[in-house]
Amino acid sequence: MAPENISPLVVWLGSTESKDVTGRVFEVEGGKITVAEGWRHGPTQDKGARWEPKEIGPVVADLLVKAETPLPVYGA
């Protein structure tokens, strides 16, 4: 999970070449790229308006308490 291994994928994701990739989570380990599968919606908090960065910490903490424990993946 070294930055020098992850950064090429981040750069590619920011390019027009990745325009059809959305809602996906990737793992990068050395020369290996893996797509995480099985994602679904979990707990949600809807404020009804755009969030301010300073409001998000407590909301995310609460959502994580309510969420199911994730299956272990690399780095977990």
C-alpha positions in Angstrom: 0.0 0.0 0.0 2.9 2.3 -0.7 2.0 5.7 -2.2 4.3 5.0 -5.2 2.3 1.9 -6.0 -1.1 3.5 -5.6 -0.5 6.8 -7.3 -0.5 5.5 -10.9 -4.0 4.2 -10.4 -5.1 7.5 -8.8 -3.7 9.4 -11.8 -5.4 7.0 -14.2 -8.7 7.4 -12.3 -8.4 11.2 -12.7 -8.0 10.9 -16.5 -10.6 10.8 -19.2 -9.6 7.1 -19.8 -11.5 6.1 -16.7 -14.8 8.0 -17.6 -16.8 4.7 -17.4 -15.4 3.7 -14.0 -17.6 4.8 -11.1 -18.7 3.4 -7.7 -15.7 1.0 -7.6 -13.1 0.3 -4.9 -9.7 -0.9 -5.8 -6.8 -2.4 -3.9 -3.2 -2.0 -5.1 -0.4 -4.2 -3.7 2.9 -3.8 -5.6 2.1 -4.7 -9.2 -1.3 -6.2 -8.5 -4.6 -4.3 -8.9 -7.8 -5.8 -7.5 -11.4 -4.7 -7.8 -13.4 -5.1 -4.5 -16.7 -6.8 -5.1 -19.9 -7.1 -3.1 -20.4 -3.5 -2.1 -23.9 -2.3 -1.2 -25.5 0.6 0.6 -25.3 0.7 4.4 -26.5 3.2 7.0 -27.2 6.6 5.6 -27.6 10.1 7.1 -29.4 12.6 4.9 -29.2 16.2 6.0 -31.3 17.4 3.0 -28.5 19.9 2.1 -24.8 20.0 1.2 -22.5 19.0 4.1 -19.8 21.3 5.5 -16.5 19.5 6.1 -16.6 20.3 9.8 -20.0 18.5 10.2 -18.9 15.2 8.6 -16.6 13.7 11.3 -19.4 12.9 13.9 -21.8 11.8 11.2 -19.3 9.3 9.7 -18.4 8.0 13.2 -22.1 7.3 13.9 -22.6 5.6 10.5 -19.6 3.4 11.1 -21.0 2.3 14.5 -24.3 1.4 12.8 -22.6 -0.4 9.8 -21.8 -4.1 9.6 -18.2 -5.2 10.3 -16.5 -5.4 6.9 -14.9 -8.6 5.6 -11.2 -8.4 5.9 -9.3 -7.4 2.7 -5.6 -6.6 2.2 -4.5 -4.1 4.8 -7.4 -4.7 7.1 
